[in-house]
């Protein structure tokens, strides 16, 4: 599985048939709602070309950061 972060204003450009999320309602957003996380398998969807692609370990580091997770 591959992961990509997009800006919230790019959500309208998502082709949900090419990613594992099914709608805007199933997206995970950063705490400030400026970014959203997308997951996909296989080839990079054309609307995500040029974006940074992360593996599981790299995305978990980001998702556990203060921008994405409440810190104790």
Predicted model as a PDB file, atoms N, CA, C, CB and O in Angstrom, pLDDT in the B-factor column:
MODEL        1                                                                  
ATOM      1  N   UNK A   1       0.846  -1.175   0.000  1.00 96.00           N  
ATOM      2  CA  UNK A   1       0.000   0.000   0.000  1.00 96.00           C  
ATOM      3  C   UNK A   1       0.893   1.241   0.000  1.00 96.00           C  
ATOM      4  CB  UNK A   1      -0.963  -0.004   1.223  1.00 96.00           C  
ATOM      5  O   UNK A   1       1.968   1.248   0.600  1.00 96.00           O  
ATOM      6  N   UNK A   2       0.436   2.270  -0.671  1.00 98.00           N  
ATOM      7  CA  UNK A   2       1.152   3.544  -0.749  1.00 98.00           C  
ATOM      8  C   UNK A   2       0.257   4.643  -0.210  1.00 98.00           C  
ATOM      9  CB  UNK A   2       1.593   3.859  -2.208  1.00 98.00           C  
ATOM     10  O   UNK A   2      -0.969   4.541  -0.253  1.00 98.00           O  
ATOM     11  N   UNK A   3       0.881   5.687   0.294  1.00 98.00           N  
ATOM     12  CA  UNK A   3       0.165   6.776   0.959  1.00 98.00           C  
ATOM     13  C   UNK A   3       0.605   8.108   0.373  1.00 98.00           C  
ATOM     14  CB  UNK A   3       0.408   6.747   2.487  1.00 98.00           C  
ATOM     15  O   UNK A   3       1.774   8.286   0.032  1.00 98.00           O  
ATOM     16  N   UNK A   4      -0.330   9.045   0.257  1.00 98.00           N  
ATOM     17  CA  UNK A   4      -0.052  10.386  -0.254  1.00 98.00           C  
ATOM     18  C   UNK A   4      -0.831  11.392   0.591  1.00 98.00           C  
ATOM     19  CB  UNK A   4      -0.433  10.509  -1.773  1.00 98.00           C  
ATOM     20  O   UNK A   4      -1.979  11.153   0.966  1.00 98.00           O  
ATOM     21  N   UNK A   5      -0.186  12.517   0.880  1.00 98.00           N  
ATOM     22  CA  UNK A   5      -0.867  13.628   1.542  1.00 98.00           C  
ATOM     23  C   UNK A   5      -1.210  14.666   0.494  1.00 98.00           C  
ATOM     24  CB  UNK A   5       0.009  14.245   2.674  1.00 98.00           C  
ATOM     25  O   UNK A   5      -0.376  15.022  -0.338  1.00 98.00           O  
ATOM     26  N   UNK A   6      -2.440  15.149   0.537  1.00 98.00           N  
ATOM     27  CA  UNK A   6      -2.859  16.205  -0.385  1.00 98.00           C  
ATOM     28  C   UNK A   6      -3.389  17.375   0.430  1.00 98.00           C  
ATOM     29  CB  UNK A   6      -3.941  15.688  -1.390  1.00 98.00           C  
ATOM     30  O   UNK A   6      -3.743  17.226   1.600  1.00 98.00           O  
ATOM     31  N   UNK A   7      -3.438  18.532  -0.200  1.00 97.00           N  
ATOM     32  CA  UNK A   7      -4.024  19.699   0.445  1.00 97.00           C  
ATOM     33  C   UNK A   7      -5.543  19.552   0.468  1.00 97.00           C  
ATOM     34  CB  UNK A   7      -3.607  21.005  -0.285  1.00 97.00           C  
ATOM     35  O   UNK A   7      -6.132  18.965  -0.439  1.00 97.00           O  
ATOM     36  N   UNK A   8      -6.159  20.081   1.496  1.00 97.00           N  
ATOM     37  CA  UNK A   8      -7.612  19.973   1.635  1.00 97.00           C  
ATOM     38  C   UNK A   8      -8.335  20.540   0.411  1.00 97.00           C  
ATOM     39  CB  UNK A   8      -8.078  20.699   2.901  1.00 97.00           C  
ATOM     40  O   UNK A   8      -9.376  20.013   0.018  1.00 97.00           O  
ATOM     41  N   UNK A   9      -7.805  21.600  -0.193  1.00 97.00           N  
ATOM     42  CA  UNK A   9      -8.484  22.176  -1.353  1.00 97.00           C  
ATOM     43  C   UNK A   9      -8.387  21.288  -2.595  1.00 97.00           C  
ATOM     44  CB  UNK A   9      -7.906  23.541  -1.658  1.00 97.00           C  
ATOM     45  O   UNK A   9      -9.051  21.555  -3.597  1.00 97.00           O  
ATOM     46  N   UNK A  10      -7.565  20.233  -2.539  1.00 96.00           N  
ATOM     47  CA  UNK A  10      -7.451  19.298  -3.659  1.00 96.00           C  
ATOM     48  C   UNK A  10      -8.428  18.119  -3.552  1.00 96.00           C  
ATOM     49  CB  UNK A  10      -6.029  18.774  -3.742  1.00 96.00           C  
ATOM     50  O   UNK A  10      -8.506  17.296  -4.465  1.00 96.00           O  
ATOM     51  N   UNK A  11      -9.161  18.036  -2.461  1.00 96.00           N  
ATOM     52  CA  UNK A  11     -10.069  16.912  -2.243  1.00 96.00           C  
ATOM     53  C   UNK A  11     -11.078  16.778  -3.380  1.00 96.00           C  
ATOM     54  CB  UNK A  11     -10.800  17.076  -0.915  1.00 96.00           C  
ATOM     55  O   UNK A  11     -11.442  15.661  -3.747  1.00 96.00           O  
ATOM     56  N   UNK A  12     -11.525  17.872  -3.931  1.00 95.00           N  
ATOM     57  CA  UNK A  12     -12.519  17.819  -5.012  1.00 95.00           C  
ATOM     58  C   UNK A  12     -11.970  17.159  -6.283  1.00 95.00           C  
ATOM     59  CB  UNK A  12     -13.005  19.228  -5.339  1.00 95.00           C  
ATOM     60  O   UNK A  12     -12.745  16.762  -7.153  1.00 95.00           O  
ATOM     61  N   UNK A  13     -10.639  17.039  -6.398  1.00 94.00           N  
ATOM     62  CA  UNK A  13     -10.044  16.430  -7.588  1.00 94.00           C  
ATOM     63  C   UNK A  13      -9.837  14.920  -7.444  1.00 94.00           C  
ATOM     64  CB  UNK A  13      -8.720  17.094  -7.892  1.00 94.00           C  
ATOM     65  O   UNK A  13      -9.349  14.276  -8.373  1.00 94.00           O  
ATOM     66  N   UNK A  14     -10.199  14.353  -6.299  1.00 97.00           N  
ATOM     67  CA  UNK A  14      -9.969  12.921  -6.058  1.00 97.00           C  
ATOM     68  C   UNK A  14     -10.911  12.079  -6.912  1.00 97.00           C  
ATOM     69  CB  UNK A  14     -10.160  12.581  -4.559  1.00 97.00           C  
ATOM     70  O   UNK A  14     -12.118  12.317  -6.962  1.00 97.00           O  
ATOM     71  N   UNK A  15     -10.330  11.093  -7.580  1.00 96.00           N  
ATOM     72  CA  UNK A  15     -11.118  10.067  -8.268  1.00 96.00           C  
ATOM     73  C   UNK A  15     -11.174   8.889  -7.296  1.00 96.00           C  
ATOM     74  CB  UNK A  15     -10.483   9.652  -9.692  1.00 96.00           C  
ATOM     75  O   UNK A  15     -10.235   8.096  -7.225  1.00 96.00           O  
ATOM     76  N   UNK A  16     -12.263   8.775  -6.555  1.00 97.00           N  
ATOM     77  CA  UNK A  16     -12.356   7.787  -5.489  1.00 97.00           C  
ATOM     78  C   UNK A  16     -12.339   6.344  -6.000  1.00 97.00           C  
ATOM     79  CB  UNK A  16     -13.609   8.022  -4.695  1.00 97.00           C  
ATOM     80  O   UNK A  16     -12.157   5.423  -5.203  1.00 97.00           O  
ATOM     81  N   UNK A  17     -12.521   6.125  -7.289  1.00 96.00           N  
ATOM     82  CA  UNK A  17     -12.418   4.768  -7.824  1.00 96.00           C  
ATOM     83  C   UNK A  17     -10.964   4.310  -7.923  1.00 96.00           C  
ATOM     84  CB  UNK A  17     -13.081   4.693  -9.196  1.00 96.00           C  
ATOM     85  O   UNK A  17     -10.700   3.127  -8.142  1.00 96.00           O  
ATOM     86  N   UNK A  18     -10.012   5.247  -7.763  1.00 96.00           N  
ATOM     87  CA  UNK A  18      -8.594   4.912  -7.893  1.00 96.00           C  
ATOM     88  C   UNK A  18      -7.860   4.855  -6.557  1.00 96.00           C  
ATOM     89  CB  UNK A  18      -7.921   5.912  -8.784  1.00 96.00           C  
ATOM     90  O   UNK A  18      -6.663   4.567  -6.522  1.00 96.00           O  
ATOM     91  N   UNK A  19      -8.557   5.123  -5.465  1.00 97.00           N  
ATOM     92  CA  UNK A  19      -7.939   5.082  -4.133  1.00 97.00           C  
ATOM     93  C   UNK A  19      -8.797   4.208  -3.218  1.00 97.00           C  
ATOM     94  CB  UNK A  19      -7.779   6.526  -3.536  1.00 97.00           C  
ATOM     95  O   UNK A  19      -9.905   3.812  -3.580  1.00 97.00           O  
ATOM     96  N   UNK A  20      -8.267   3.913  -2.026  1.00 97.00           N  
ATOM     97  CA  UNK A  20      -8.975   3.010  -1.118  1.00 97.00           C  
ATOM     98  C   UNK A  20     -10.069   3.703  -0.311  1.00 97.00           C  
ATOM     99  CB  UNK A  20      -7.995   2.370  -0.178  1.00 97.00           C  
ATOM    100  O   UNK A  20     -10.954   3.033   0.220  1.00 97.00           O  
ATOM    101  N   UNK A  21     -10.027   4.999  -0.212  1.00 97.00           N  
ATOM    102  CA  UNK A  21     -11.114   5.729   0.450  1.00 97.00           C  
ATOM    103  C   UNK A  21     -12.310   5.760  -0.496  1.00 97.00           C  
ATOM    104  CB  UNK A  21     -10.671   7.189   0.848  1.00 97.00           C  
ATOM    105  O   UNK A  21     -12.154   5.702  -1.716  1.00 97.00           O  
ATOM    106  N   UNK A  22     -13.499   5.851   0.080  1.00 96.00           N  
ATOM    107  CA  UNK A  22     -14.701   5.780  -0.753  1.00 96.00           C  
ATOM    108  C   UNK A  22     -15.375   7.128  -0.982  1.00 96.00           C  
ATOM    109  CB  UNK A  22     -15.682   4.844  -0.131  1.00 96.00           C  
ATOM    110  O   UNK A  22     -16.163   7.271  -1.917  1.00 96.00           O  
ATOM    111  N   UNK A  23     -15.076   8.126  -0.135  1.00 96.00           N  
ATOM    112  CA  UNK A  23     -15.690   9.444  -0.278  1.00 96.00           C  
ATOM    113  C   UNK A  23     -14.940  10.449   0.592  1.00 96.00           C  
ATOM    114  CB  UNK A  23     -17.197   9.400   0.105  1.00 96.00           C  
ATOM    115  O   UNK A  23     -14.050  10.084   1.360  1.00 96.00           O  
ATOM    116  N   UNK A  24     -15.311  11.711   0.458  1.00 94.00           N  
ATOM    117  CA  UNK A  24     -14.710  12.741   1.308  1.00 94.00           C  
ATOM    118  C   UNK A  24     -14.928  12.426   2.782  1.00 94.00           C  
ATOM    119  CB  UNK A  24     -15.291  14.119   0.973  1.00 94.00           C  
ATOM    120  O   UNK A  24     -14.101  12.781   3.622  1.00 94.00           O  
ATOM    121  N   UNK A  25     -16.028  11.767   3.097  1.00 93.00           N  
ATOM    122  CA  UNK A  25     -16.355  11.449   4.491  1.00 93.00           C  
ATOM    123  C   UNK A  25     -15.422  10.416   5.108  1.00 93.00           C  
ATOM    124  CB  UNK A  25     -17.771  10.952   4.580  1.00 93.00           C  
ATOM    125  O   UNK A  25     -15.364  10.303   6.332  1.00 93.00           O  
ATOM    126  N   UNK A  26     -14.689   9.658   4.291  1.00 95.00           N  
ATOM    127  CA  UNK A  26     -13.806   8.625   4.822  1.00 95.00           C  
ATOM    128  C   UNK A  26     -12.345   9.057   4.862  1.00 95.00           C  
ATOM    129  CB  UNK A  26     -13.936   7.374   4.001  1.00 95.00           C  
ATOM    130  O   UNK A  26     -11.476   8.251   5.194  1.00 95.00           O  
ATOM    131  N   UNK A  27     -12.062  10.303   4.532  1.00 97.00           N  
ATOM    132  CA  UNK A  27     -10.694  10.805   4.556  1.00 97.00           C  
ATOM    133  C   UNK A  27     -10.255  11.135   5.980  1.00 97.00           C  
ATOM    134  CB  UNK A  27     -10.566  12.041   3.665  1.00 97.00           C  
ATOM    135  O   UNK A  27     -11.059  11.554   6.813  1.00 97.00           O  
ATOM    136  N   UNK A  28      -8.974  10.941   6.237  1.00 97.00           N  
ATOM    137  CA  UNK A  28      -8.390  11.400   7.497  1.00 97.00           C  
ATOM    138  C   UNK A  28      -7.710  12.734   7.212  1.00 97.00           C  
ATOM    139  CB  UNK A  28      -7.370  10.344   8.096  1.00 97.00           C  
ATOM    140  O   UNK A  28      -6.926  12.862   6.271  1.00 97.00           O  
ATOM    141  N   UNK A  29      -8.028  13.728   8.046  1.00 97.00           N  
ATOM    142  CA  UNK A  29      -7.466  15.063   7.890  1.00 97.00           C  
ATOM    143  C   UNK A  29      -6.474  15.362   9.010  1.00 97.00           C  
ATOM    144  CB  UNK A  29      -8.581  16.116   7.870  1.00 97.00           C  
ATOM    145  O   UNK A  29      -6.566  14.804  10.103  1.00 97.00           O  
ATOM    146  N   UNK A  30      -5.524  16.252   8.719  1.00 98.00           N  
ATOM    147  CA  UNK A  30      -4.625  16.745   9.752  1.00 98.00           C  
ATOM    148  C   UNK A  30      -5.450  17.533  10.771  1.00 98.00           C  
ATOM    149  CB  UNK A  30      -3.488  17.629   9.138  1.00 98.00           C  
ATOM    150  O   UNK A  30      -6.579  17.934  10.486  1.00 98.00           O  
ATOM    151  N   UNK A  31      -4.885  17.751  11.949  1.00 98.00           N  
ATOM    152  CA  UNK A  31      -5.625  18.435  13.010  1.00 98.00           C  
ATOM    153  C   UNK A  31      -6.082  19.832  12.601  1.00 98.00           C  
ATOM    154  CB  UNK A  31      -4.773  18.527  14.254  1.00 98.00           C  
ATOM    155  O   UNK A  31      -7.128  20.299  13.053  1.00 98.00           O  
ATOM    156  N   UNK A  32      -5.306  20.502  11.749  1.00 97.00           N  
ATOM    157  CA  UNK A  32      -5.698  21.843  11.290  1.00 97.00           C  
ATOM    158  C   UNK A  32      -6.576  21.792  10.034  1.00 97.00           C  
ATOM    159  CB  UNK A  32      -4.450  22.684  11.010  1.00 97.00           C  
ATOM    160  O   UNK A  32      -6.945  22.832   9.487  1.00 97.00           O  
ATOM    161  N   UNK A  33      -6.904  20.589   9.587  1.00 97.00           N  
ATOM    162  CA  UNK A  33      -7.755  20.362   8.405  1.00 97.00           C  
ATOM    163  C   UNK A  33      -7.165  20.889   7.110  1.00 97.00           C  
ATOM    164  CB  UNK A  33      -9.093  20.996   8.618  1.00 97.00           C  
ATOM    165  O   UNK A  33      -7.899  21.109   6.147  1.00 97.00           O  
ATOM    166  N   UNK A  34      -5.851  21.097   7.063  1.00 97.00           N  
ATOM    167  CA  UNK A  34      -5.215  21.590   5.845  1.00 97.00           C  
ATOM    168  C   UNK A  34      -4.784  20.484   4.890  1.00 97.00           C  
ATOM    169  CB  UNK A  34      -4.027  22.419   6.203  1.00 97.00           C  
ATOM    170  O   UNK A  34      -4.608  20.733   3.697  1.00 97.00           O  
ATOM    171  N   UNK A  35      -4.607  19.244   5.407  1.00 98.00           N  
ATOM    172  CA  UNK A  35      -4.159  18.138   4.574  1.00 98.00           C  
ATOM    173  C   UNK A  35      -5.051  16.924   4.794  1.00 98.00           C  
ATOM    174  CB  UNK A  35      -2.690  17.790   4.874  1.00 98.00           C  
ATOM    175  O   UNK A  35      -5.673  16.771   5.845  1.00 98.00           O  
ATOM    176  N   UNK A  36      -5.099  16.065   3.781  1.00 98.00           N  
ATOM    177  CA  UNK A  36      -5.846  14.813   3.861  1.00 98.00           C  
ATOM    178  C   UNK A  36      -4.940  13.675   3.406  1.00 98.00           C  
ATOM    179  CB  UNK A  36      -7.144  14.872   2.995  1.00 98.00           C  
ATOM    180  O   UNK A  36      -4.036  13.868   2.593  1.00 98.00           O  
ATOM    181  N   UNK A  37      -5.195  12.499   3.938  1.00 98.00           N  
ATOM    182  CA  UNK A  37      -4.426  11.303   3.626  1.00 98.00           C  
ATOM    183  C   UNK A  37      -5.181  10.431   2.638  1.00 98.00           C  
ATOM    184  CB  UNK A  37      -4.111  10.516   4.900  1.00 98.00           C  
ATOM    185  O   UNK A  37      -6.379  10.194   2.796  1.00 98.00           O  
ATOM    186  N   UNK A  38      -4.471   9.952   1.611  1.00 98.00           N  
ATOM    187  CA  UNK A  38      -5.037   9.011   0.647  1.00 98.00           C  
ATOM    188  C   UNK A  38      -4.184   7.754   0.623  1.00 98.00           C  
ATOM    189  CB  UNK A  38      -5.127   9.644  -0.770  1.00 98.00           C  
ATOM    190  O   UNK A  38      -2.968   7.817   0.805  1.00 98.00           O  
ATOM    191  N   UNK A  39      -4.832   6.600   0.395  1.00 98.00           N  
ATOM    192  CA  UNK A  39      -4.131   5.323   0.265  1.00 98.00           C  
ATOM    193  C   UNK A  39      -4.504   4.710  -1.080  1.00 98.00           C  
ATOM    194  CB  UNK A  39      -4.486   4.350   1.446  1.00 98.00           C  
ATOM    195  O   UNK A  39      -5.632   4.849  -1.552  1.00 98.00           O  
ATOM    196  N   UNK A  40      -3.529   4.027  -1.688  1.00 97.00           N  
ATOM    197  CA  UNK A  40      -3.811   3.299  -2.920  1.00 97.00           C  
ATOM    198  C   UNK A  40      -2.853   2.130  -3.058  1.00 97.00           C  
ATOM    199  CB  UNK A  40      -3.707   4.228  -4.143  1.00 97.00           C  
ATOM    200  O   UNK A  40      -1.822   2.071  -2.388  1.00 97.00           O  
ATOM    201  N   UNK A  41      -3.204   1.206  -3.928  1.00 97.00           N  
ATOM    202  CA  UNK A  41      -2.347   0.066  -4.243  1.00 97.00           C  
ATOM    203  C   UNK A  41      -2.029   0.115  -5.730  1.00 97.00           C  
ATOM    204  CB  UNK A  41      -3.029  -1.293  -3.854  1.00 97.00           C  
ATOM    205  O   UNK A  41      -2.824   0.612  -6.527  1.00 97.00           O  
ATOM    206  N   UNK A  42      -0.858  -0.406  -6.098  1.00 95.00           N  
ATOM    207  CA  UNK A  42      -0.499  -0.497  -7.513  1.00 95.00           C  
ATOM    208  C   UNK A  42       0.015   0.817  -8.073  1.00 95.00           C  
ATOM    209  CB  UNK A  42      -1.686  -0.953  -8.317  1.00 95.00           C  
ATOM    210  O   UNK A  42       0.729   1.567  -7.407  1.00 95.00           O  
ATOM    211  N   UNK A  43      -0.368   1.075  -9.313  1.00 94.00           N  
ATOM    212  CA  UNK A  43       0.083   2.272 -10.021  1.00 94.00           C  
ATOM    213  C   UNK A  43      -0.439   3.547  -9.358  1.00 94.00           C  
ATOM    214  CB  UNK A  43      -0.365   2.223 -11.480  1.00 94.00           C  
ATOM    215  O   UNK A  43      -1.543   3.575  -8.814  1.00 94.00           O  
ATOM    216  N   UNK A  44       0.371   4.592  -9.417  1.00 95.00           N  
ATOM    217  CA  UNK A  44      -0.039   5.886  -8.870  1.00 95.00           C  
ATOM    218  C   UNK A  44      -1.161   6.476  -9.733  1.00 95.00           C  
ATOM    219  CB  UNK A  44       1.172   6.867  -8.798  1.00 95.00           C  
ATOM    220  O   UNK A  44      -0.988   6.628 -10.942  1.00 95.00           O  
ATOM    221  N   UNK A  45      -2.302   6.806  -9.130  1.00 96.00           N  
ATOM    222  CA  UNK A  45      -3.377   7.444  -9.906  1.00 96.00           C  
ATOM    223  C   UNK A  45      -2.881   8.734 -10.558  1.00 96.00           C  
ATOM    224  CB  UNK A  45      -4.596   7.742  -9.001  1.00 96.00           C  
ATOM    225  O   UNK A  45      -2.061   9.453  -9.986  1.00 96.00           O  
ATOM    226  N   UNK A  46      -3.380   9.016 -11.746  1.00 95.00           N  
ATOM    227  CA  UNK A  46      -2.890  10.172 -12.504  1.00 95.00           C  
ATOM    228  C   UNK A  46      -3.057  11.476 -11.727  1.00 95.00           C  
ATOM    229  CB  UNK A  46      -3.619  10.273 -13.839  1.00 95.00           C  
ATOM    230  O   UNK A  46      -2.210  12.362 -11.840  1.00 95.00           O  
ATOM    231  N   UNK A  47      -4.120  11.616 -10.944  1.00 95.00           N  
ATOM    232  CA  UNK A  47      -4.334  12.872 -10.220  1.00 95.00           C  
ATOM    233  C   UNK A  47      -3.365  13.033  -9.043  1.00 95.00           C  
ATOM    234  CB  UNK A  47      -5.773  12.942  -9.716  1.00 95.00           C  
ATOM    235  O   UNK A  47      -3.320  14.097  -8.427  1.00 95.00           O  
ATOM    236  N   UNK A  48      -2.590  11.989  -8.726  1.00 96.00           N  
ATOM    237  CA  UNK A  48      -1.587  12.066  -7.652  1.00 96.00           C  
ATOM    238  C   UNK A  48      -0.156  12.099  -8.177  1.00 96.00           C  
ATOM    239  CB  UNK A  48      -1.746  10.889  -6.713  1.00 96.00           C  
ATOM    240  O   UNK A  48       0.785  12.174  -7.387  1.00 96.00           O  
ATOM    241  N   UNK A  49       0.021  12.044  -9.475  1.00 95.00           N  
ATOM    242  CA  UNK A  49       1.364  12.081 -10.048  1.00 95.00           C  
ATOM    243  C   UNK A  49       2.069  13.366  -9.655  1.00 95.00           C  
ATOM    244  CB  UNK A  49       1.308  11.949 -11.576  1.00 95.00           C  
ATOM    245  O   UNK A  49       1.480  14.447  -9.686  1.00 95.00           O  
ATOM    246  N   UNK A  50       3.348  13.235  -9.282  1.00 96.00           N  
ATOM    247  CA  UNK A  50       4.128  14.386  -8.860  1.00 96.00           C  
ATOM    248  C   UNK A  50       4.069  14.646  -7.362  1.00 96.00           C  
ATOM    249  CB  UNK A  50       3.664  15.594  -9.588  1.00 96.00           C  
ATOM    250  O   UNK A  50       4.819  15.476  -6.849  1.00 96.00           O  
ATOM    251  N   UNK A  51       3.187  13.949  -6.655  1.00 97.00           N  
ATOM    252  CA  UNK A  51       3.076  14.096  -5.201  1.00 97.00           C  
ATOM    253  C   UNK A  51       4.032  13.105  -4.533  1.00 97.00           C  
ATOM    254  CB  UNK A  51       1.599  13.862  -4.717  1.00 97.00           C  
ATOM    255  O   UNK A  51       4.364  12.070  -5.110  1.00 97.00           O  
ATOM    256  N   UNK A  52       4.466  13.427  -3.332  1.00 97.00           N  
ATOM    257  CA  UNK A  52       5.325  12.528  -2.577  1.00 97.00           C  
ATOM    258  C   UNK A  52       4.530  11.306  -2.143  1.00 97.00           C  
ATOM    259  CB  UNK A  52       5.934  13.245  -1.355  1.00 97.00           C  
ATOM    260  O   UNK A  52       3.440  11.433  -1.586  1.00 97.00           O  
ATOM    261  N   UNK A  53       5.082  10.118  -2.400  1.00 97.00           N  
ATOM    262  CA  UNK A  53       4.459   8.866  -2.002  1.00 97.00           C  
ATOM    263  C   UNK A  53       5.232   8.313  -0.808  1.00 97.00           C  
ATOM    264  CB  UNK A  53       4.431   7.841  -3.187  1.00 97.00           C  
ATOM    265  O   UNK A  53       6.463   8.299  -0.805  1.00 97.00           O  
ATOM    266  N   UNK A  54       4.499   7.858   0.202  1.00 98.00           N  
ATOM    267  CA  UNK A  54       5.105   7.348   1.429  1.00 98.00           C  
ATOM    268  C   UNK A  54       4.809   5.867   1.602  1.00 98.00           C  
ATOM    269  CB  UNK A  54       4.603   8.132   2.644  1.00 98.00           C  
ATOM    270  O   UNK A  54       3.765   5.378   1.170  1.00 98.00           O  
ATOM    271  N   UNK A  55       5.752   5.146   2.247  1.00 97.00           N  
ATOM    272  CA  UNK A  55       5.471   3.776   2.648  1.00 97.00           C  
ATOM    273  C   UNK A  55       4.865   3.809   4.049  1.00 97.00           C  
ATOM    274  CB  UNK A  55       6.765   2.893   2.608  1.00 97.00           C  
ATOM    275  O   UNK A  55       4.718   4.882   4.634  1.00 97.00           O  
ATOM    276  N   UNK A  56       4.513   2.643   4.591  1.00 98.00           N  
ATOM    277  CA  UNK A  56       3.823   2.583   5.877  1.00 98.00           C  
ATOM    278  C   UNK A  56       4.635   3.227   6.997  1.00 98.00           C  
ATOM    279  CB  UNK A  56       3.514   1.140   6.233  1.00 98.00           C  
ATOM    280  O   UNK A  56       4.106   4.027   7.769  1.00 98.00           O  
ATOM    281  N   UNK A  57       5.908   2.883   7.086  1.00 98.00           N  
ATOM    282  CA  UNK A  57       6.730   3.408   8.173  1.00 98.00           C  
ATOM    283  C   UNK A  57       6.821   4.932   8.123  1.00 98.00           C  
ATOM    284  CB  UNK A  57       8.129   2.802   8.114  1.00 98.00           C  
ATOM    285  O   UNK A  57       6.721   5.599   9.153  1.00 98.00           O  
ATOM    286  N   UNK A  58       7.007   5.470   6.943  1.00 98.00           N  
ATOM    287  CA  UNK A  58       7.145   6.924   6.797  1.00 98.00           C  
ATOM    288  C   UNK A  58       5.832   7.642   7.108  1.00 98.00           C  
ATOM    289  CB  UNK A  58       7.608   7.276   5.376  1.00 98.00           C  
ATOM    290  O   UNK A  58       5.837   8.682   7.767  1.00 98.00           O  
ATOM    291  N   UNK A  59       4.718   7.100   6.642  1.00 98.00           N  
ATOM    292  CA  UNK A  59       3.444   7.786   6.891  1.00 98.00           C  
ATOM    293  C   UNK A  59       3.063   7.693   8.361  1.00 98.00           C  
ATOM    294  CB  UNK A  59       2.325   7.188   6.016  1.00 98.00           C  
ATOM    295  O   UNK A  59       2.461   8.626   8.893  1.00 98.00           O  
ATOM    296  N   UNK A  60       3.396   6.594   9.032  1.00 97.00           N  
ATOM    297  CA  UNK A  60       3.077   6.477  10.454  1.00 97.00           C  
ATOM    298  C   UNK A  60       3.855   7.509  11.277  1.00 97.00           C  
ATOM    299  CB  UNK A  60       3.386   5.056  10.956  1.00 97.00           C  
ATOM    300  O   UNK A  60       3.339   8.037  12.262  1.00 97.00           O  
ATOM    301  N   UNK A  61       5.078   7.789  10.875  1.00 97.00           N  
ATOM    302  CA  UNK A  61       5.856   8.825  11.557  1.00 97.00           C  
ATOM    303  C   UNK A  61       5.156  10.183  11.419  1.00 97.00           C  
ATOM    304  CB  UNK A  61       7.300   8.895  10.981  1.00 97.00           C  
ATOM    305  O   UNK A  61       5.082  10.951  12.378  1.00 97.00           O  
ATOM    306  N   UNK A  62       4.653  10.466  10.237  1.00 97.00           N  
ATOM    307  CA  UNK A  62       3.933  11.724  10.005  1.00 97.00           C  
ATOM    308  C   UNK A  62       2.614  11.740  10.785  1.00 97.00           C  
ATOM    309  CB  UNK A  62       3.663  11.924   8.490  1.00 97.00           C  
ATOM    310  O   UNK A  62       2.293  12.728  11.445  1.00 97.00           O  
ATOM    311  N   UNK A  63       1.856  10.646  10.708  1.00 97.00           N  
ATOM    312  CA  UNK A  63       0.539  10.604  11.349  1.00 97.00           C  
ATOM    313  C   UNK A  63       0.622  10.641  12.874  1.00 97.00           C  
ATOM    314  CB  UNK A  63      -0.204   9.359  10.915  1.00 97.00           C  
ATOM    315  O   UNK A  63      -0.351  10.995  13.539  1.00 97.00           O  
ATOM    316  N   UNK A  64       1.769  10.279  13.426  1.00 96.00           N  
ATOM    317  CA  UNK A  64       1.959  10.342  14.881  1.00 96.00           C  
ATOM    318  C   UNK A  64       2.570  11.669  15.331  1.00 96.00           C  
ATOM    319  CB  UNK A  64       2.844   9.193  15.339  1.00 96.00           C  
ATOM    320  O   UNK A  64       2.836  11.860  16.517  1.00 96.00           O  
ATOM    321  N   UNK A  65       2.790  12.573  14.399  1.00 96.00           N  
ATOM    322  CA  UNK A  65       3.376  13.872  14.707  1.00 96.00           C  
ATOM    323  C   UNK A  65       2.302  14.820  15.270  1.00 96.00           C  
ATOM    324  CB  UNK A  65       4.034  14.483  13.441  1.00 96.00           C  
ATOM    325  O   UNK A  65       1.109  14.542  15.145  1.00 96.00           O  
ATOM    326  N   UNK A  66       2.714  15.922  15.883  1.00 95.00           N  
ATOM    327  CA  UNK A  66       1.746  16.874  16.456  1.00 95.00           C  
ATOM    328  C   UNK A  66       0.772  17.477  15.435  1.00 95.00           C  
ATOM    329  CB  UNK A  66       2.490  17.990  17.134  1.00 95.00           C  
ATOM    330  O   UNK A  66      -0.298  17.952  15.816  1.00 95.00           O  
ATOM    331  N   UNK A  67       1.120  17.463  14.168  1.00 96.00           N  
ATOM    332  CA  UNK A  67       0.214  17.999  13.141  1.00 96.00           C  
ATOM    333  C   UNK A  67      -0.968  17.084  12.868  1.00 96.00           C  
ATOM    334  CB  UNK A  67       0.971  18.236  11.852  1.00 96.00           C  
ATOM    335  O   UNK A  67      -1.999  17.530  12.364  1.00 96.00           O  
ATOM    336  N   UNK A  68      -0.824  15.788  13.203  1.00 97.00           N  
ATOM    337  CA  UNK A  68      -1.855  14.812  12.873  1.00 97.00           C  
ATOM    338  C   UNK A  68      -2.467  14.132  14.080  1.00 97.00           C  
ATOM    339  CB  UNK A  68      -1.292  13.781  11.972  1.00 97.00           C  
ATOM    340  O   UNK A  68      -3.578  13.608  13.991  1.00 97.00           O  
ATOM    341  N   UNK A  69      -1.767  14.125  15.213  1.00 94.00           N  
ATOM    342  CA  UNK A  69      -2.278  13.399  16.388  1.00 94.00           C  
ATOM    343  C   UNK A  69      -2.154  14.265  17.622  1.00 94.00           C  
ATOM    344  CB  UNK A  69      -1.521  12.067  16.594  1.00 94.00           C  
ATOM    345  O   UNK A  69      -1.155  14.958  17.815  1.00 94.00           O  
ATOM    346  N   UNK A  70      -3.177  14.217  18.455  1.00 91.00           N  
ATOM    347  CA  UNK A  70      -3.130  14.914  19.736  1.00 91.00           C  
ATOM    348  C   UNK A  70      -1.972  14.338  20.549  1.00 91.00           C  
ATOM    349  CB  UNK A  70      -4.489  14.778  20.511  1.00 91.00           C  
ATOM    350  O   UNK A  70      -1.806  13.121  20.624  1.00 91.00           O  
ATOM    351  N   UNK A  71      -1.184  15.203  21.147  1.00 83.00           N  
ATOM    352  CA  UNK A  71      -0.036  14.768  21.949  1.00 83.00           C  
ATOM    353  C   UNK A  71      -0.409  14.818  23.432  1.00 83.00           C  
ATOM    354  CB  UNK A  71       1.217  15.660  21.663  1.00 83.00           C  
ATOM    355  O   UNK A  71      -1.080  15.744  23.887  1.00 83.00           O  
ATOM    356  N   UNK A  72       0.035  13.814  24.166  1.00 76.00           N  
ATOM    357  CA  UNK A  72      -0.250  13.769  25.606  1.00 76.00           C  
ATOM    358  C   UNK A  72       0.601  14.757  26.374  1.00 76.00           C  
ATOM    359  CB  UNK A  72      -0.023  12.368  26.151  1.00 76.00           C  
ATOM    360  O   UNK A  72       0.489  14.849  27.596  1.00 76.00           O  
TER     361      UNK A  72                                                      
ENDMDL                                                                          
END                                                                             
